[in-house]
Amino acid sequence: MHTTLRLAALAAALSASAAAFAAAVGQPAPAFSAVDTSGRTVALADFKGRTVVLEWVNPGCPFVRKHYDSANMPATQKHALSKGAVWLAVNSTHTGASDYMAPAALAGWMKDKGAAPTATLMDAHGTLGRAYGARTTPHMYVIDAKGTLVYAGAIDSKPSSNPADIKSATNYVNQAVAETTAGRPVSQPATQAYGCSVKYAD
């Protein structure tokens, strides 16, 4: 019993420690490199001087499907690209999860949905996801041209899986990208992300 309690306390301490080192709005975005679905290594440093959007994605999640089946996420990606931003989708689902998709399958799914990310990164070990404190799919982040994290949270203001809610929602990512690429402060820098839990490896 005492061993169980000690293990639980240790797990809680490790979780708190990880949270303390997670990315914070207003601070430099954690550096990273990861392999994309085509086998190419992509690093945040590759896009120095540009706005970068990070999107946590898992096609098995109904909240993700809401934004892809409705074409809202692809439209948001294209809006960011039109502003000169880079868009990196990240899949931190571990390989043992029932809804894990191998790189080729994920790339095919993104193509079928009309998605337009600059790259889709595979993060099965969860290193990138944990560095940013990504908790849900989707979970969104915007990094400005100076490398500062300027937005973290939800894609929009309606935390539901119902596509009908998209039309009346405020798209926080569009707003953050438009403001930061125009050189203005982000008016809503942090919101509560919603969606399915990221299925990290143990």
C-alpha positions as CSV (number, residue, x, y, z in Angstrom):
1,M,0.0,0.0,0.0
2,H,2.8,2.4,1.0
3,T,4.6,1.5,-2.3
4,T,1.5,2.3,-4.3
5,L,1.1,5.7,-2.5
6,R,4.8,6.5,-3.1
7,L,4.4,5.6,-6.8
8,A,1.3,7.8,-7.1
9,A,3.1,10.7,-5.5
10,L,6.1,10.2,-7.8
11,A,3.8,10.2,-10.9
12,A,2.0,13.3,-9.7
13,A,5.4,15.1,-9.1
14,L,6.6,14.1,-12.6
15,S,3.4,15.3,-14.1
16,A,3.7,18.6,-12.3
17,S,7.3,18.9,-13.4
18,A,6.4,18.3,-17.0
19,A,3.7,20.9,-16.8
20,A,6.1,23.4,-15.4
21,F,8.4,23.0,-18.4
22,A,5.6,23.1,-21.0
23,A,5.5,26.0,-23.4
24,A,4.1,29.2,-22.1
25,V,2.5,32.1,-23.9
26,G,4.8,35.1,-24.0
27,Q,7.9,32.9,-23.8
28,P,10.2,31.5,-26.5
29,A,8.6,28.5,-28.2
30,P,10.5,25.2,-27.4
31,A,12.8,24.2,-30.2
32,F,12.1,20.8,-31.9
33,S,12.7,18.6,-34.8
34,A,10.5,15.7,-36.0
35,V,10.1,13.5,-39.0
36,D,7.1,14.2,-41.2
37,T,4.9,11.7,-43.0
38,S,7.2,11.7,-46.0
39,G,10.2,10.8,-43.9
40,R,11.7,14.3,-44.0
41,T,13.1,15.9,-40.8
42,V,11.5,19.2,-40.0
43,A,12.7,21.6,-37.4
44,L,11.2,24.8,-35.9
45,A,14.5,26.5,-36.7
46,D,13.8,25.9,-40.4
47,F,11.2,28.6,-40.3
48,K,13.1,31.3,-38.4
49,G,11.5,34.7,-39.1
50,R,8.1,33.3,-40.0
51,T,4.9,32.8,-38.1
52,V,4.3,29.1,-37.3
53,V,1.0,27.4,-36.4
54,L,1.1,24.0,-34.6
55,E,-2.0,21.8,-34.7
56,W,-2.4,18.6,-32.8
57,V,-4.3,16.1,-34.9
58,N,-5.8,12.6,-34.6
59,P,-8.3,11.5,-37.3
60,G,-9.9,9.1,-34.8
61,C,-11.2,12.0,-32.7
62,P,-14.8,13.3,-33.4
63,F,-13.7,16.9,-32.6
64,V,-10.9,16.6,-35.2
65,R,-13.4,15.1,-37.7
66,K,-15.8,18.0,-37.0
67,H,-13.2,20.5,-38.3
68,Y,-12.0,18.4,-41.2
69,D,-15.2,17.0,-42.5
70,S,-16.7,20.5,-42.5
71,A,-13.5,21.8,-44.2
72,N,-13.0,24.3,-41.4
73,M,-9.5,23.1,-40.5
74,P,-8.3,23.1,-44.1
75,A,-9.8,26.6,-44.6
76,T,-8.0,27.8,-41.4
77,Q,-4.7,26.3,-42.7
78,K,-5.1,28.0,-46.1
79,H,-5.9,31.3,-44.3
80,A,-2.6,31.0,-42.4
81,L,-0.6,30.2,-45.5
82,S,-2.1,33.2,-47.3
83,K,-0.7,35.4,-44.5
84,G,2.8,33.9,-45.1
85,A,2.6,31.5,-42.1
86,V,3.8,28.0,-41.8
87,W,1.4,25.3,-40.6
88,L,2.7,22.1,-38.9
89,A,0.2,19.4,-38.0
90,V,1.5,17.1,-35.3
91,N,0.2,13.6,-34.5
92,S,1.3,12.5,-31.0
93,T,-0.8,9.3,-30.9
94,H,1.3,6.4,-29.8
95,T,1.7,3.4,-32.1
96,G,-0.3,1.1,-29.8
97,A,-3.4,3.2,-29.8
98,S,-6.4,1.8,-31.6
99,D,-6.7,5.0,-33.7
100,Y,-3.0,5.3,-34.6
101,M,-2.4,6.0,-38.3
102,A,0.9,5.1,-40.0
103,P,2.6,8.0,-41.8
104,A,1.4,7.1,-45.3
105,A,-2.2,6.5,-44.1
106,L,-2.2,9.9,-42.2
107,A,-0.8,11.6,-45.3
108,G,-3.6,10.1,-47.4
109,W,-6.3,11.1,-45.0
110,M,-5.0,14.7,-44.9
111,K,-5.0,14.7,-48.7
112,D,-8.5,13.3,-48.9
113,K,-9.7,16.1,-46.6
114,G,-8.2,18.8,-48.7
115,A,-5.8,19.8,-45.9
116,A,-2.9,22.2,-46.6
117,P,-0.3,21.8,-43.8
118,T,3.2,22.7,-44.7
119,A,4.1,19.3,-43.1
120,T,2.5,16.7,-40.9
121,L,4.8,15.6,-38.1
122,M,4.9,12.1,-36.5
123,D,5.4,12.3,-32.7
124,A,4.6,8.8,-31.6
125,H,6.9,9.1,-28.6
126,G,5.2,12.3,-27.5
127,T,8.3,14.3,-27.1
128,L,7.0,17.3,-29.1
129,G,3.5,17.1,-27.6
130,R,4.8,17.1,-24.0
131,A,7.2,20.0,-24.7
132,Y,4.2,22.1,-25.7
133,G,1.8,20.7,-23.1
134,A,-0.6,19.6,-25.8
135,R,-3.6,17.9,-24.1
136,T,-6.3,17.6,-26.8
137,T,-6.9,17.0,-30.5
138,P,-7.1,19.6,-31.7
139,H,-4.8,21.8,-29.6
140,M,-3.5,24.9,-31.4
141,Y,-0.4,27.1,-31.0
142,V,0.8,30.1,-32.8
143,I,4.5,31.2,-32.8
144,D,5.4,34.6,-34.0
145,A,8.3,35.5,-36.4
146,K,10.6,36.2,-33.3
147,G,10.0,32.7,-32.0
148,T,7.7,33.7,-29.2
149,L,4.6,31.6,-28.4
150,V,1.8,34.1,-28.8
151,Y,-1.3,31.9,-28.8
152,A,-2.2,28.5,-27.2
153,G,-5.6,26.9,-26.9
154,A,-8.7,26.0,-28.9
155,I,-9.3,26.5,-32.6
156,D,-12.5,28.4,-31.8
157,S,-15.0,29.5,-29.2
158,K,-17.5,26.6,-29.5
159,P,-16.3,23.6,-27.6
160,S,-18.5,21.0,-29.3
161,S,-18.2,18.2,-31.9
162,N,-21.2,19.6,-33.8
163,P,-20.2,21.1,-37.2
164,A,-23.2,23.4,-37.0
165,D,-21.5,25.4,-34.3
166,I,-18.6,26.4,-36.5
167,K,-20.5,29.1,-38.4
168,S,-21.2,31.1,-35.2
169,A,-17.9,30.5,-33.5
170,T,-14.9,32.9,-33.3
171,N,-11.9,31.3,-35.0
172,Y,-9.1,32.1,-32.5
173,V,-6.4,30.8,-34.8
174,N,-7.5,33.0,-37.7
175,Q,-7.6,35.9,-35.3
176,A,-4.2,35.2,-33.8
177,V,-2.5,34.6,-37.2
178,A,-4.0,37.8,-38.7
179,E,-2.9,39.9,-35.7
180,T,0.6,38.6,-35.3
181,T,1.4,38.7,-39.0
182,A,0.2,42.3,-39.0
183,G,2.6,43.1,-36.2
184,R,-0.1,43.5,-33.6
185,P,-0.4,41.9,-30.2
186,V,-2.7,38.8,-30.1
187,S,-6.0,40.0,-28.5
188,Q,-6.8,36.6,-27.0
189,P,-3.5,34.8,-26.4
190,A,-4.8,31.9,-24.4
191,T,-8.0,29.9,-24.4
192,Q,-9.2,26.5,-23.1
193,A,-8.4,23.8,-25.7
194,Y,-11.2,21.2,-26.3
195,G,-11.3,17.8,-27.9
196,C,-10.1,14.3,-27.3
197,S,-7.2,13.6,-25.0
198,V,-3.9,13.1,-26.7
199,K,-3.1,9.4,-26.6
200,Y,0.5,9.6,-25.4
201,A,2.8,6.6,-25.0
202,D,3.3,5.6,-21.3
